[in-house]
Amino acid sequence: MTNQEMVAKLWNLCNVLRDDGITYHQYMTELTYLLFLKMAKETGSEETIPEGYRWDKLNQKEGLDLKRFYEKLLRELGHGRGRCIREIYSGAKSGIEEPSNLRKVISSIDSLDWYNTKEERLGSLYEGLLEKNACEKKSGAGQYFTPRPLIDVMTELIAPKPGERCNDPACGTFGFMVAADRYIKENTNDLLSLDEDLQKFQKYEAFTGGELVRDTHRLALMNAMLHGIEGKIYLCDTLSSRGKVMDGFDVVLTNPPFGTKRGGERTARDDFMYQTNNKQLNFLQHIYGSLKTDGKARAAVVVPDNVLFAEGDGEKIRRDLMEKCNLHTILRLPAGIFYAQGVKTNVLFFTRGQADQGNTKEVWIYDLRSQMPSFGKTNPLKRGHFDEFVMCYKRGNLPYRKETYSRENPNGRWRRFSYEDILVRDKTSLDITWLRNKAEGEEFTLSELMTQMKEKSENIANAVAELEKMLGRVGE
């Protein structure tokens, strides 16, 4: 049975629980309780689970006896001796009222083809379920699920390395940190050649996160465990004083929640220079404040458009970011890639400086939003949509291509703006656009068509010039 088939079968079990009033998101939590036990059995790692509360014991029960035993099991494991088990089952309660429904779910899970299931495949299986949950609008999970192609591109460009401390202060289901772990494994020639201390570091310290919602925190713990990650995932509000513990990182990858504090109260972080009730601006302050000041620590952060143009504290925070960090790249994302329709977002790429002033010299902006198709369930965002941006970004980080990079402007989407250009803009706005979106049926003028042709001709000429340089180096 393929991973996709197993995901479909497990997800279809949610239909069994509809009569019990179980929502999609609650179903994912219920499934996590049961899958943890089943996967522990399949991988031979039940030693941390008390013998009386393992999968086979649960699978033997029927009727009311099953329901009572399951409720007791959740309570007992929530007070268990293993940290991971205790955190996953802490405060766990089942919403399944009908014993026959619980029996059907357990039997269905038990009957799946688990033969030769490997740990990594279990991780992929669970990721598939999380993605399925996010794609179901009724679950409401899309608010914390970032499209996988975007996660992979952000991770690839930030390029975490062995020995670096990585963090997601609003980790949701831990997707960014799983991607960072996968990237390191795929780009390290021989992980087993790392010394014992570094291998331990990668497993227990390299990847951490913070999550406010308890049920989402469970999903994050389960996702991390199935990928062999045992770093600390804090159940806390990062914007409260408890978030101060997340500090001193080499890499931050995140998509923080959007909106304002309920009731309009100010942030509880006394270490923030600017006090505002705007969550994303506070997360931004937390993120660049949590990076090491060694000139190498870096971050990629998804933010809504208002971070780019908010006045008052918003302008001050943008200036502070550009002084303390090299805000070198902004990616304007297309609309419709998150489940909340109408939300317009961007990715900020920046590197923390060694000093607190004068770090941003220029900002490069890639517009992947204008003149783009509408994305959604029927037209999902794919890795290929980022190819041109990735090419431009990487050219800018190769020293011998700097000259070509400064002239590149494929399809008019890639533009450079000096720090001085930005400072003279109203409110130091970074919300910069130059491509027109045509209304339906509107035609381009001859002048606009000539401009596009000129830009494309320049791109071809630049590509030819770069190719000639590369061939010259080969000849040398």
C-alpha positions in Angstrom: 0.0 0.0 0.0 1.4 3.4 -1.0 1.8 6.3 1.4 -0.9 8.2 -0.4 -3.3 5.3 -0.2 -2.7 5.0 3.6 -3.3 8.7 4.1 -6.6 8.5 2.1 -7.8 5.5 4.2 -6.8 7.1 7.5 -8.4 10.4 6.5 -11.6 8.8 5.4 -12.1 7.4 8.9 -13.2 11.0 9.9 -16.5 10.2 8.3 -17.1 7.5 11.0 -16.9 10.2 13.7 -19.1 12.8 12.2 -22.1 11.5 14.0 -20.2 12.0 17.3 -19.8 15.6 16.4 -16.0 15.3 15.9 -14.6 18.2 13.7 -11.8 17.6 11.2 -9.2 19.2 13.5 -10.4 17.2 16.5 -10.2 14.0 14.4 -6.5 14.7 13.7 -5.9 15.0 17.4 -7.8 11.7 18.1 -5.9 10.0 15.3 -2.6 11.2 16.9 -3.5 9.6 20.2 -4.1 6.2 18.5 -1.4 6.4 15.8 1.3 7.0 18.5 0.4 3.7 20.1 0.2 1.8 16.8 3.4 3.3 15.4 5.3 2.5 18.6 4.3 -1.1 18.2 5.2 -1.2 14.6 8.7 0.3 15.2 9.4 -1.8 18.3 9.7 1.3 20.5 7.0 0.5 23.1 9.4 0.4 26.0 8.5 3.9 27.1 4.8 3.1 27.2 3.5 1.3 30.3 2.8 -2.4 29.4 -0.8 -2.2 30.4 -1.5 0.7 28.1 0.0 -0.4 24.8 -1.7 -0.9 21.5 -2.5 -4.6 21.9 -4.2 -4.1 25.2 -6.4 -1.4 23.7 -7.2 -3.5 20.7 -8.5 -6.3 22.9 -11.3 -4.2 24.4 -14.9 -3.9 23.2 -18.0 -1.8 23.9 -18.2 0.3 27.1 -15.2 -1.5 28.4 -13.2 -0.1 25.5 -14.5 3.4 26.0 -13.6 3.4 29.7 -10.2 1.9 29.1 -9.4 4.4 26.4 -10.3 7.3 28.7 -8.1 5.8 31.5 -5.3 5.3 29.0 -5.3 8.9 28.0 -5.2 10.1 31.6 -2.4 7.7 32.6 -0.2 8.5 29.6 -0.7 12.2 30.3 1.2 11.6 33.6 3.6 9.1 32.2 7.4 9.0 32.8 8.6 9.6 29.2 8.8 13.4 28.4 7.5 13.0 24.8 4.6 10.7 25.8 3.7 13.0 28.7 3.6 16.1 26.5 1.6 14.4 23.7 -1.0 13.1 26.1 -1.0 16.0 28.6 -4.6 17.1 29.2 -5.8 14.6 26.5 -9.6 14.0 26.3 -11.5 12.0 23.8 -14.6 13.5 22.1 -15.7 10.0 20.8 -18.9 9.2 22.6 -20.0 6.1 20.8 -17.9 2.9 21.6 -18.7 1.3 18.2 -17.2 4.3 16.4 -14.0 4.1 18.5 -13.8 0.4 17.8 -14.2 1.0 14.0 -11.4 3.5 14.0 -9.1 1.2 16.0 -9.9 -1.8 13.8 -9.3 0.2 10.7 -5.9 1.4 11.8 -4.9 -2.1 12.9 -5.9 -3.6 9.5 -3.7 -1.3 7.4 -0.6 -2.7 5.7 2.1 -1.8 8.2 4.5 -4.4 6.9 8.1 -3.2 6.8 7.1 0.3 7.8 10.2 2.4 8.4 10.5 5.4 10.7 10.9 7.9 7.9 7.9 6.5 6.0 5.9 7.0 9.2 7.0 10.6 9.3 6.0 11.0 5.6 2.6 9.4 6.4 2.0 11.8 9.2 3.0 14.8 7.1 0.5 13.6 4.5 -2.2 13.6 7.1 -1.3 17.1 8.3 -1.4 18.3 4.7 -4.8 16.7 4.1 -6.1 18.4 7.3 -4.8 21.8 6.1 -6.3 21.4 2.7 -9.8 20.7 4.2 -11.1 24.3 4.7 -13.6 23.1 7.3 -10.8 22.0 9.6 -9.5 25.5 9.9 -6.0 24.1 9.9 -4.8 26.1 6.9 -4.2 29.0 9.1 -1.0 27.4 10.5 0.0 25.1 7.5 2.5 26.7 5.1 2.5 25.2 1.6 5.2 22.6 1.3 6.8 24.1 -1.8 7.2 27.4 0.0 8.7 25.7 3.1 11.2 23.8 0.9 12.3 26.9 -1.0 12.8 29.0 2.1 14.8 26.2 3.7 16.9 25.7 0.6 17.8 29.4 0.4 18.6 29.7 4.1 20.6 26.5 3.9 20.9 25.3 7.5 24.1 23.4 8.4 25.1 20.7 10.9 25.9 22.2 14.3 23.5 25.2 13.8 20.7 26.0 16.2 17.4 26.3 14.2 14.1 27.6 15.6 10.5 28.3 14.6 8.9 30.5 17.3 5.4 29.9 15.9 6.0 26.3 14.8 2.5 25.0 14.1 3.0 21.3 13.3 6.8 21.8 13.1 6.9 21.7 9.3 9.8 24.2 8.9 12.0 22.3 11.4 11.3 18.9 9.8 12.3 20.5 6.4 15.5 21.9 7.9 16.4 18.5 9.3 15.7 16.9 5.9 17.7 19.5 4.1 20.8 18.9 6.3 20.5 15.2 5.9 20.2 15.4 2.2 23.1 17.9 1.8 25.6 16.3 4.3 27.7 13.7 2.5 27.9 11.4 5.4 25.9 12.1 8.6 27.4 9.1 10.3 30.9 10.7 9.9 29.8 13.5 12.3 31.3 13.0 15.7 29.2 11.6 18.5 28.6 14.9 20.2 27.4 16.5 16.9 25.1 13.6 16.1 23.5 14.1 19.6 23.2 17.8 19.0 21.4 17.3 15.8 18.9 15.0 17.5 18.3 16.8 20.7 19.2 20.4 20.3 19.4 21.5 16.7 15.7 22.0 16.1 13.3 23.8 18.5 10.0 25.6 18.4 7.2 27.3 20.2 3.5 26.7 19.8 0.6 28.4 21.7 -2.3 26.0 20.9 -2.2 22.7 22.9 -3.7 20.4 20.2 -1.4 21.9 17.5 1.5 21.4 20.0 0.6 17.7 20.2 0.7 17.4 16.4 4.1 19.1 16.4 5.5 16.7 19.0 4.2 13.7 17.0 5.7 15.1 13.8 9.1 15.7 15.3 9.2 12.3 17.0 8.4 10.5 13.8 11.3 12.3 12.1 13.7 11.4 14.8 13.8 14.9 16.3 13.7 15.3 20.1 14.5 19.0 20.4 12.4 21.1 22.8 9.0 22.3 21.5 7.7 24.9 24.0 3.9 25.1 24.7 3.8 28.8 25.2 3.0 32.2 23.9 6.2 33.4 22.3 5.1 37.0 22.7 4.8 36.6 26.5 7.8 36.6 28.8 8.1 32.9 28.4 9.2 33.4 24.8 12.5 35.0 26.0 13.9 31.5 26.4 14.0 31.1 22.6 17.3 33.0 21.9 20.7 32.7 20.4 19.9 31.0 17.1 21.8 30.6 13.8 18.6 30.0 11.8 15.0 31.0 12.1 12.4 29.7 9.6 8.8 30.6 10.4 5.3 31.7 9.3 4.0 33.6 12.4 0.2 34.1 13.0 -1.4 37.3 11.7 -3.6 39.7 13.5 -3.7 41.7 16.7 -3.8 40.8 20.4 -7.3 40.1 21.5 -8.7 43.0 23.4 -6.0 45.2 22.0 -3.7 44.7 25.0 0.0 45.5 24.5 2.7 42.8 24.3 4.0 41.4 27.5 7.6 41.3 26.2 9.5 44.0 28.1 12.6 43.3 25.9 11.0 44.7 22.8 12.1 48.2 21.9 8.7 49.0 20.3 5.4 48.2 22.1 2.6 47.3 19.7 -0.5 45.1 19.7 0.3 43.9 16.1 1.3 40.2 16.4 3.4 40.0 13.2 5.4 43.1 14.1 6.1 41.7 17.5 7.1 38.4 16.1 9.4 40.2 13.7 11.0 42.0 16.7 11.4 38.6 18.5 12.9 36.9 15.5 15.7 39.4 14.6 16.3 39.8 18.4 16.7 36.0 18.8 19.5 35.7 16.1 23.1 35.5 17.1 25.1 38.7 16.4 28.0 36.9 14.6 27.2 38.2 11.1 26.1 34.8 9.9 22.7 34.1 11.7 19.9 34.4 9.2 16.1 34.1 8.9 13.3 33.7 6.4 9.9 34.9 7.6 6.5 35.0 6.1 4.7 38.3 6.8 1.5 39.9 5.6 1.6 43.1 3.5 0.9 45.4 6.4 4.3 44.7 7.9 5.8 46.4 4.8 3.8 49.6 5.1 2.3 50.0 8.7 2.9 53.4 10.1 4.0 54.5 13.6 5.7 51.6 15.3 5.6 49.6 12.1 7.9 52.2 10.4 10.2 52.2 13.5 10.4 48.4 13.5 11.2 48.3 9.8 14.0 50.8 10.3 15.3 48.9 13.3 15.3 45.6 11.3 17.2 47.2 8.4 19.8 48.8 10.8 20.4 45.6 12.8 20.1 43.2 9.9 20.9 43.0 6.2 17.4 42.8 4.8 18.7 41.7 1.4 15.6 40.1 -0.2 11.8 40.3 -0.2 9.7 37.8 -2.1 6.2 39.0 -2.9 4.0 35.9 -2.7 1.0 35.2 -5.0 -2.5 35.5 -3.5 -4.6 32.4 -2.7 -1.8 30.2 -1.4 -3.1 30.2 2.2 -6.6 29.1 3.2 -7.7 32.6 4.3 -8.6 34.1 1.0 -7.5 37.7 0.3 -4.4 37.5 2.6 -1.4 38.9 0.8 2.0 37.8 2.0 5.7 38.1 1.5 8.9 36.4 2.7 11.6 38.5 4.3 15.2 37.1 4.0 17.7 38.8 6.3 21.0 38.2 8.1 21.8 39.6 11.6 24.7 42.0 11.6 27.6 42.0 14.2 26.8 45.7 14.9 23.3 47.3 15.4 23.7 49.8 12.7 24.3 50.2 9.0 23.6 46.6 7.9 21.2 47.0 5.0 22.7 48.6 1.9 20.2 47.4 -0.7 17.0 45.4 -0.9 16.2 43.1 -3.8 12.5 42.5 -4.4 11.1 39.6 -6.5 7.4 40.1 -7.5 5.8 36.6 -7.8 2.3 38.1 -7.3 1.6 40.5 -10.2 0.5 39.0 -13.5 0.3 35.6 -12.0 -2.6 33.1 -12.1 -4.9 32.6 -9.1 -3.7 29.8 -6.9 -5.9 27.5 -4.8 -7.1 23.9 -4.4 -7.6 23.4 -8.2 -4.3 25.2 -9.1 -1.9 24.5 -6.2 1.4 26.3 -5.8 4.3 24.1 -7.1 8.1 24.2 -6.7 8.5 25.2 -10.4 6.8 28.5 -9.7 9.8 29.5 -7.7 12.6 28.4 -10.1 13.3 31.9 -11.5 13.3 33.5 -8.0 15.7 30.8 -6.7 18.0 31.4 -9.7 18.1 35.2 -9.0 18.6 34.7 -5.3 21.5 32.3 -5.7 23.2 34.4 -8.3 23.3 37.2 -5.8 25.2 35.1 -3.4 27.9 34.0 -5.8 30.7 36.6 -5.7 31.9 36.2 -9.3 28.4 36.8 -10.6 27.7 40.0 -8.8 28.1 42.1 -11.9 25.6 40.0 -13.9 23.3 39.8 -10.9 23.0 43.6 -10.7 21.6 43.7 -14.3 19.3 40.7 -14.1 15.6 41.4 -14.4 13.9 38.3 -15.8 10.4 39.2 -17.0 10.6 42.4 -15.1 10.1 40.7 -11.7 13.5 41.3 -10.1 14.4 44.8 -8.9 17.1 46.4 -6.7 16.4 49.3 -4.3 19.1 51.1 -2.3 18.6 51.8 1.4 18.5 55.5 0.4 15.7 54.8 -2.1 13.7 53.2 0.7 14.3 55.8 3.4 12.8 58.6 1.2 9.6 56.7 0.7 6.5 57.6 2.7 6.7 55.8 6.1 9.8 54.0 4.8 7.4 51.7 3.0 8.8 48.4 1.6 5.5 47.8 -0.2 7.0 48.4 -3.6 5.3 47.4 -6.9 6.1 48.1 -10.5 4.3 45.4 -12.5 0.7 46.2 -13.6 -2.0 43.6 -13.2 -4.3 43.9 -16.3 -8.0 43.9 -15.9 -9.9 41.2 -17.8 -10.0 42.1 -21.5 -7.5 45.0 -21.1 -4.8 45.0 -23.7 -1.2 46.3 -23.3 -0.3 49.5 -25.1 2.4 49.5 -27.8 4.7 51.3 -25.5 4.2 48.6 -22.7 4.8 45.8 -25.2 8.0 47.5 -26.5 9.2 47.9 -22.9 8.6 44.2 -22.2 10.4 43.2 -25.4 13.4 45.4 -24.5 13.6 43.8 -21.0 13.5 40.3 -22.5 16.2 41.2 -25.0 18.4 42.5 -22.2 17.8 39.3 -20.3 18.9 37.2 -23.3 22.0 39.4 -23.8 22.9 39.1 -20.1 22.5 35.3 -20.3 24.7 35.1 -23.3 27.3 37.3 -21.6 27.3 35.2 -18.5 27.6 32.0 -20.6 30.6 33.5 -22.4 32.2 34.3 -19.0 31.6 30.8 -17.8 33.0 29.2 -20.9 36.0 31.5 -20.6 36.6 30.3 -17.0 36.4 26.7 -18.2 39.0 27.5 -20.9 41.3 28.9 -18.3 
